[in-house]
Amino acid sequence: MSNPDRIIRLTTVLDRTGLSRSTIYRKIAEGTFPAQLRISVHGAGWRESDINRWIEDPVGWRSEEETNGKALRRQLS
């Protein structure tokens, strides 16, 4: 049985990435950092797997939706 993807909060993301809060939100707006998920009315978090993928390749990171969309466009061409 595979482990479920954990949701991690901002303080953990800050510690793991070494980025500042403002840099994280700027990068989300630019599309170069994983977007957070709404987990409650006043709370948000990130999928741990998305943050791990970003840490492995911060320059080349793209969202899975964007990556899957490019692959689909290549298949249709």
Backbone as CSV, one residue per row, in Angstrom:
resi,resn,N_x,N_y,N_z,CA_x,CA_y,CA_z,C_x,C_y,C_z
1,MET,0.840,-1.184,0.000,0.000,0.000,0.000,0.876,1.236,0.000
2,SER,0.606,2.172,-0.908,1.435,3.369,-1.004,1.049,4.380,0.066
3,ASN,2.015,5.204,0.438,1.752,6.238,1.436,0.951,7.366,0.808
4,PRO,-0.052,7.865,1.522,-0.799,9.006,0.982,0.085,10.251,0.972
5,ASP,-0.189,11.135,0.051,0.560,12.381,-0.057,0.178,13.280,1.115
6,ARG,1.163,13.677,1.907,0.893,14.545,3.050,0.705,15.980,2.597
7,ILE,-0.073,16.727,3.367,-0.215,18.167,3.165,0.669,18.847,4.196
8,ILE,1.551,19.726,3.727,2.443,20.435,4.647,2.106,21.920,4.628
9,ARG,2.336,22.566,5.750,1.973,23.966,5.915,3.148,24.879,5.564
10,LEU,2.869,26.171,5.529,3.840,27.177,5.087,5.152,27.112,5.864
11,THR,5.107,26.976,7.185,6.363,26.970,7.954,7.268,25.818,7.528
12,THR,6.686,24.667,7.228,7.473,23.525,6.764,8.047,23.803,5.379
13,VAL,7.245,24.395,4.502,7.714,24.738,3.156,8.865,25.744,3.245
14,LEU,8.745,26.736,4.106,9.812,27.722,4.290,11.098,27.040,4.754
15,ASP,10.979,26.149,5.738,12.155,25.436,6.251,12.787,24.547,5.193
16,ARG,11.972,23.810,4.441,12.487,22.851,3.461,13.121,23.527,2.259
17,THR,12.568,24.678,1.827,13.059,25.318,0.604,14.109,26.390,0.860
18,GLY,14.082,27.001,2.021,14.989,28.107,2.307,14.537,29.426,1.687
19,LEU,13.339,29.438,1.112,12.808,30.649,0.503,12.040,31.465,1.526
20,SER,11.866,32.752,1.245,11.041,33.592,2.108,9.582,33.457,1.674
21,ARG,8.698,33.873,2.541,7.263,33.821,2.256,6.927,34.607,0.988
22,SER,7.467,35.816,0.869,7.160,36.645,-0.297,7.711,36.021,-1.580
23,THR,8.868,35.385,-1.510,9.432,34.732,-2.692,8.565,33.553,-3.120
24,ILE,8.076,32.784,-2.163,7.201,31.654,-2.497,5.967,32.149,-3.235
25,TYR,5.299,33.176,-2.714,4.073,33.658,-3.356,4.351,34.324,-4.702
26,ARG,5.505,34.964,-4.854,5.886,35.530,-6.155,6.105,34.412,-7.168
27,LYS,6.804,33.366,-6.747,7.064,32.233,-7.638,5.770,31.501,-8.012
28,ILE,4.825,31.412,-7.085,3.528,30.801,-7.412,2.861,31.622,-8.514
29,ALA,2.872,32.937,-8.382,2.264,33.820,-9.383,2.959,33.677,-10.742
30,GLU,4.273,33.456,-10.731,5.033,33.276,-11.971,4.852,31.884,-12.571
31,GLY,4.336,30.946,-11.775,4.181,29.572,-12.237,5.431,28.728,-12.075
32,THR,6.360,29.180,-11.222,7.612,28.450,-11.029,7.711,27.793,-9.658
33,PHE,6.596,27.688,-8.956,6.542,27.031,-7.648,5.153,26.435,-7.491
34,PRO,5.040,25.282,-6.832,3.725,24.654,-6.667,2.736,25.561,-5.933
35,ALA,1.527,25.601,-6.417,0.472,26.385,-5.767,-0.042,25.633,-4.544
36,GLN,-0.502,26.374,-3.579,-1.052,25.769,-2.370,-2.485,25.295,-2.608
37,LEU,-2.919,24.389,-1.757,-4.279,23.854,-1.798,-5.075,24.438,-0.643
38,ARG,-6.310,24.763,-0.875,-7.181,25.216,0.201,-7.582,23.986,1.007
39,ILE,-7.277,23.967,2.314,-7.617,22.813,3.145,-8.704,23.125,4.162
40,SER,-9.014,24.401,4.326,-10.127,24.825,5.170,-10.460,26.257,4.789
41,VAL,-11.413,26.836,5.472,-11.814,28.207,5.164,-10.637,29.170,5.300
42,HIS,-9.834,28.992,6.339,-8.718,29.909,6.585,-7.353,29.226,6.499
43,GLY,-7.291,28.059,5.901,-6.024,27.345,5.866,-5.671,26.840,4.475
44,ALA,-4.378,26.756,4.241,-3.884,26.232,2.972,-2.615,25.441,3.249
45,GLY,-2.281,24.558,2.332,-1.070,23.767,2.462,-0.612,23.314,1.087
46,TRP,0.492,22.618,1.060,1.070,22.126,-0.186,1.175,20.619,-0.121
47,ARG,1.055,19.964,-1.273,1.345,18.532,-1.342,2.842,18.354,-1.147
48,GLU,3.213,17.467,-0.266,4.629,17.233,0.011,5.355,16.764,-1.248
49,SER,4.690,15.957,-2.066,5.332,15.461,-3.284,5.653,16.610,-4.248
50,ASP,4.787,17.629,-4.328,5.064,18.784,-5.186,6.287,19.549,-4.698
51,ILE,6.386,19.721,-3.386,7.542,20.438,-2.819,8.808,19.614,-3.034
52,ASN,8.730,18.300,-2.861,9.900,17.445,-3.099,10.361,17.537,-4.548
53,ARG,9.413,17.534,-5.495,9.781,17.671,-6.916,10.439,19.020,-7.167
54,TRP,9.931,20.093,-6.550,10.520,21.416,-6.729,11.939,21.438,-6.163
55,ILE,12.137,20.852,-4.989,13.467,20.833,-4.367,14.467,20.085,-5.249
56,GLU,14.025,18.993,-5.875,14.911,18.215,-6.758,15.348,19.004,-7.985
57,ASP,14.490,19.875,-8.514,14.806,20.629,-9.732,14.082,21.985,-9.721
58,PRO,14.574,22.943,-8.926,13.870,24.223,-8.818,13.820,25.016,-10.125
59,VAL,14.833,24.918,-10.947,14.867,25.688,-12.195,13.943,25.071,-13.235
60,GLY,13.898,23.763,-13.293,13.111,23.087,-14.322,11.712,22.689,-13.897
61,TRP,11.311,23.039,-12.671,10.007,22.599,-12.163,8.865,23.209,-12.961
62,ARG,7.900,22.378,-13.277,6.630,22.811,-13.873,5.539,21.986,-13.231
63,SER,4.352,22.551,-13.160,3.241,21.831,-12.552,2.936,20.571,-13.350
64,GLU,2.373,19.570,-12.694,2.026,18.330,-13.385,1.005,18.590,-14.485
65,GLU,0.071,19.523,-14.260,-0.923,19.839,-15.277,-0.249,20.397,-16.527
66,GLU,0.713,21.290,-16.326,1.424,21.871,-17.464,2.246,20.806,-18.172
67,THR,2.930,19.967,-17.410,3.738,18.904,-17.984,2.866,17.925,-18.758
68,ASN,1.739,17.511,-18.181,0.837,16.575,-18.845,0.210,17.202,-20.082
69,GLY,-0.092,18.483,-20.038,-0.665,19.173,-21.190,0.297,19.225,-22.356
70,LYS,1.582,19.466,-22.088,2.583,19.492,-23.152,2.732,18.115,-23.773
71,ALA,2.725,17.075,-22.937,2.844,15.709,-23.461,1.646,15.370,-24.335
72,LEU,0.467,15.779,-23.918,-0.742,15.511,-24.691,-0.699,16.249,-26.024
73,ARG,-0.247,17.498,-26.025,-0.150,18.269,-27.274,0.837,17.601,-28.227
74,ARG,1.947,17.067,-27.688,2.922,16.375,-28.535,2.301,15.119,-29.153
75,GLN,1.503,14.398,-28.387,0.871,13.190,-28.898,-0.129,13.511,-29.995
76,LEU,-0.834,14.637,-29.862,-1.854,15.002,-30.834,-1.252,15.573,-32.112
77,SER,-0.006,16.031,-32.066,0.623,16.618,-33.254,1.036,15.572,-34.239
